[in-house]
Amino acid sequence: MDSLLALTSWEVWKERNKRVFRDGASTMQDLLSKIRAEADLWILAGNAALESLRTP
């Protein structure tokens, strides 16, 4: 769960920076999709803690 919290916090932080510094915003659905895609990359990199989140 620590990995999921770190991943989610990182993606929310990047979204915050996008809104503040680039005058852009993603929808909640887009943000969730980015989190899921990033989780898949973390799993491929060897993070077994996120394996239960893997998308088929």
PAKOLFI-961755 format. One record per residue (C-alpha): residue number from 1; residue in three letters; x, y, z. Coordinates in Angstrom, 1 decimal. Example, Ala and Ser with C-alpha at 12.3 -4.5 7.8 and 13.67 -1.06 7.14 Angstrom:
R     i    aa       xx       yy       zz
R     1   ala     12.3     -4.5      7.8
R     2   ser     13.7     -1.1      7.1
END
This chain:
R     i    aa       xx       yy       zz
R     1   met      0.0      0.0      0.0
R     2   asp      2.9      2.4      0.5
R     3   ser      3.8      2.1     -3.1
R     4   leu      0.2      2.9     -4.1
R     5   leu      0.2      5.9     -1.9
R     6   ala      3.5      7.1     -3.3
R     7   leu      2.4      6.5     -6.9
R     8   thr     -1.0      8.3     -6.4
R     9   ser      0.6     11.2     -4.6
R    10   trp      3.2     11.6     -7.4
R    11   glu      0.5     11.7    -10.1
R    12   val     -1.7     14.1     -8.1
R    13   trp      1.4     16.4     -7.6
R    14   lys      2.2     16.3    -11.3
R    15   glu     -1.5     17.2    -12.0
R    16   arg     -1.3     20.1     -9.5
R    17   asn      1.9     21.4    -11.2
R    18   lys      0.2     21.1    -14.6
R    19   arg     -2.7     23.2    -13.4
R    20   val     -0.6     25.8    -11.7
R    21   phe      2.3     26.2    -14.2
R    22   arg      0.9     25.1    -17.5
R    23   asp     -2.7     26.3    -17.3
R    24   gly     -4.0     22.9    -18.1
R    25   ala     -6.2     20.3    -16.3
R    26   ser     -7.1     16.7    -16.7
R    27   thr    -10.4     15.2    -15.9
R    28   met    -10.7     12.8    -12.9
R    29   gln    -11.0      9.9    -15.4
R    30   asp     -7.8     11.0    -17.2
R    31   leu     -6.0     11.2    -13.9
R    32   leu     -7.1      7.7    -12.8
R    33   ser     -6.1      6.4    -16.2
R    34   lys     -2.6      7.9    -15.8
R    35   ile     -2.3      6.4    -12.3
R    36   arg     -3.3      3.0    -13.6
R    37   ala     -0.8      3.2    -16.6
R    38   glu      2.0      4.3    -14.3
R    39   ala      1.2      1.5    -11.9
R    40   asp      1.6     -1.0    -14.8
R    41   leu      5.0      0.5    -15.5
R    42   trp      6.0      0.2    -11.9
R    43   ile      4.9     -3.5    -11.9
R    44   leu      7.0     -4.1    -15.0
R    45   ala      9.9     -2.5    -13.3
R    46   gly      9.6     -5.1    -10.5
R    47   asn      7.3     -3.5     -7.9
R    48   ala      5.5     -6.6     -6.7
R    49   ala      3.5     -4.6     -4.1
R    50   leu      1.3     -3.3     -6.9
R    51   glu      0.8     -6.6     -8.7
R    52   ser     -2.9     -6.8     -7.5
R    53   leu     -3.6     -3.6     -9.5
R    54   arg     -2.4     -5.1    -12.7
R    55   thr     -4.7     -4.5    -15.7
R    56   pro     -5.3     -7.4    -18.0
END
